[in-house]
Every structure is written in structure tokens, then in C-alpha cells.
Amino acid sequence: MNSTIFSNTLETLVPIICEHTGFRPEEVLPSMRLHEDLCIDSLALHAILMDAEEAWGVMPGIEQMGRAGTLAELAGEIAGMRCSP
């Protein structure tokens, strides 16, 4: 995976996460767990994924989401989808 695409994805994903969780950007770390640390429930996750689709034209499916336990892992899954033809 291209590290620039990963960094860009993470940088764009943080404000999306903040919009749906109430966290401030400086409070959000890539290592934070989506459910336990960021308190993302199924409704917030759906909204986040819809915003991801709007931002990048890709939406992680169940398989990708099953592999994404942290913000960095979610960004990695989205970045990987962005790199795929």
C-alpha cells in the first residue's frame, strides 16, 4: 500500500470520525479502537462508512470491517481499496 494514500486517508478520516463521535481531532489517535475507545456504535459506523464512500468512492464491506479494529486499520482498509483497480 502507498504510504501517501494511507496518510491522506487517515488525515481525512479523523474529521469524519470526530463529526460522528464528538471527539476533537487532537484526541483521536490511529491506535484507538473503533468501538471501545471511540464509542462508535452501528449507526455511527454506518454514517462514517457513507461519508467514506462520498469522500473516496469506496465503502468497506463486512470482510474489511471485520479486519478493522482500530482507526489505523480502518484507514488501511480504505486506503487499500483506493489503491485497487
Sequence and secondary structure as in RCSB ss.txt:
>XXXX:A:sequence
MNSTIFSNTLETLVPIICEHTGFRPEEVLPSMRLHEDLCIDSLALHAILMDAEEAWGVMPGIEQMGRAGTLAELA
GEIAGMRCSP
>XXXX:A:secstr
  HHHHHHHHHHHHHHHHHHH   GGG  TT BTTTTT   HHHHHHHHHHHHHHHS    HHHHHH  BHHHHH
HHHHHHHH  
